[in-house]
Amino acid sequence: MRTVVEAVQVSEKIDAEVALYPRLEDAWDAFKWWLSHDPESGELIDDYHWLYKQRGNRVLNVPALVAIYTFNANEVEILSPLLRLPTL
């Protein structure tokens, strides 16, 4: 298991969106848990950066989460998040 580190702008984005999506903190914790355990489950987009997508649920007002991140043997660093409610 790796330690997950968020860039400052990532934490600010998540904190700003919590008012819109009450279950966002739970979804974000699950997202980070998954990356800490299996960062290679994402998609390698260049020599260094990875992309991971977690499905959301429109009915429960849980946004889909997408993040660009990097990782090494000890740490996953989330560099950029995207939050969107899934389409119907």
C-alpha positions as CSV (number, residue, x, y, z in Angstrom):
1,M,0.0,0.0,0.0
2,R,1.3,3.5,-0.9
3,T,0.7,6.8,0.7
4,V,-1.5,9.1,-1.3
5,V,-0.5,12.8,-1.6
6,E,-2.7,15.4,-3.1
7,A,-1.4,18.6,-4.8
8,V,-2.7,21.7,-3.1
9,Q,-5.1,22.5,-6.0
10,V,-6.5,19.0,-5.8
11,S,-7.5,19.4,-2.1
12,E,-8.9,22.8,-2.8
13,K,-11.1,21.5,-5.7
14,I,-12.5,18.6,-3.6
15,D,-13.2,20.9,-0.7
16,A,-15.0,23.4,-3.0
17,E,-17.2,20.7,-4.6
18,V,-18.4,19.0,-1.3
19,A,-21.3,21.5,-1.0
20,L,-22.6,20.3,-4.4
21,Y,-22.0,16.6,-3.8
22,P,-22.6,15.6,-0.1
23,R,-21.2,12.0,-0.7
24,L,-18.1,13.3,-2.5
25,E,-15.8,12.8,0.6
26,D,-16.8,9.2,0.7
27,A,-16.3,8.7,-3.0
28,W,-12.9,10.6,-2.9
29,D,-11.7,8.4,0.1
30,A,-12.6,5.3,-1.9
31,F,-10.9,6.7,-5.0
32,K,-7.7,7.3,-3.0
33,W,-7.9,3.9,-1.3
34,W,-8.0,2.2,-4.6
35,L,-5.1,4.1,-6.0
36,S,-3.0,3.4,-2.9
37,H,-3.6,-0.3,-3.4
38,D,-3.5,-0.6,-7.2
39,P,-2.1,2.5,-9.0
40,E,-1.3,0.4,-12.1
41,S,-5.1,-0.1,-12.7
42,G,-5.2,3.3,-14.3
43,E,-4.1,4.1,-17.9
44,L,-0.6,5.2,-18.6
45,I,-0.9,8.4,-20.8
46,D,2.7,9.2,-21.3
47,D,6.1,8.1,-19.8
48,Y,5.2,9.3,-16.3
49,H,1.5,10.2,-15.9
50,W,-1.4,7.9,-15.3
51,L,-5.2,8.5,-15.6
52,Y,-7.8,6.8,-13.5
53,K,-11.6,7.0,-13.8
54,Q,-14.1,6.0,-11.1
55,R,-17.8,5.8,-12.1
56,G,-20.3,8.1,-10.5
57,N,-24.0,7.7,-9.8
58,R,-26.4,10.4,-10.9
59,V,-29.3,9.1,-8.9
60,L,-27.3,9.3,-5.7
61,N,-25.6,12.6,-6.7
62,V,-22.1,11.1,-6.6
63,P,-19.9,12.5,-9.4
64,A,-17.6,10.5,-11.6
65,L,-14.0,11.1,-10.6
66,V,-11.1,11.3,-12.9
67,A,-7.5,12.1,-11.9
68,I,-4.1,12.4,-13.4
69,Y,-1.4,11.0,-11.0
70,T,2.1,9.6,-10.8
71,F,3.4,7.0,-8.4
72,N,6.5,5.2,-7.2
73,A,7.1,2.4,-4.8
74,N,6.0,4.4,-1.8
75,E,3.7,7.1,-2.9
76,V,0.8,8.1,-5.3
77,E,0.7,11.8,-6.1
78,I,-2.7,13.1,-7.4
79,L,-1.9,16.1,-9.6
80,S,-5.3,17.0,-11.1
81,P,-8.9,15.9,-10.5
82,L,-12.1,16.2,-12.6
83,L,-15.6,15.7,-11.2
84,R,-18.7,15.3,-13.3
85,L,-22.1,13.9,-12.8
86,P,-22.7,11.0,-15.2
87,T,-25.1,11.5,-18.0
88,L,-28.4,9.7,-18.0
